[in-house]
Amino acid sequence: MGNKYSGLQIGIHWLVFFLVIVAYAAMELRGFAPRSYRPWFNMTHVSCGIT
């Protein structure tokens, strides 16, 4: 039984999955970080969401 999807499609799927997880984690963990790190969490969340 062959793959229905190409390797590129599978790779893009997992890349998007990873970016969604990172964006969600940045949003949730922002509250636990010191105030000086919050802009980094915001930037990470937005960057992963746009990508």
C-alpha positions in Angstrom: 0.0 0.0 0.0 1.7 3.2 -1.2 1.6 6.7 0.4 -1.2 8.9 -0.8 0.8 12.0 -0.1 4.3 13.1 -1.2 7.1 13.5 1.2 7.0 17.3 0.8 3.3 17.3 1.8 4.0 15.2 4.8 6.9 17.4 5.8 4.8 20.6 5.5 2.1 19.0 7.6 4.4 18.3 10.4 6.1 21.7 10.2 2.7 23.4 10.5 1.8 21.1 13.4 5.1 22.0 15.2 4.5 25.8 14.6 1.0 25.6 16.0 2.3 23.8 19.1 5.0 26.4 19.6 2.6 29.3 19.1 0.1 27.8 21.6 2.9 27.0 24.1 4.2 30.6 23.8 0.8 31.9 24.5 0.2 29.7 27.5 3.7 29.9 29.1 3.9 33.7 28.8 2.2 34.1 32.2 4.9 32.1 34.0 7.8 34.0 32.5 9.4 37.0 34.2 8.2 40.3 32.8 11.4 40.8 30.9 10.8 37.7 28.8 7.2 38.5 27.9 8.0 40.4 24.7 10.0 37.4 23.5 7.0 35.1 24.1 4.7 37.6 22.2 7.1 37.8 19.3 7.4 33.9 19.2 3.6 33.5 19.3 3.1 36.0 16.5 5.9 34.8 14.3 4.8 31.1 14.5 1.2 32.2 13.8 2.1 34.2 10.7 4.4 31.5 9.4 
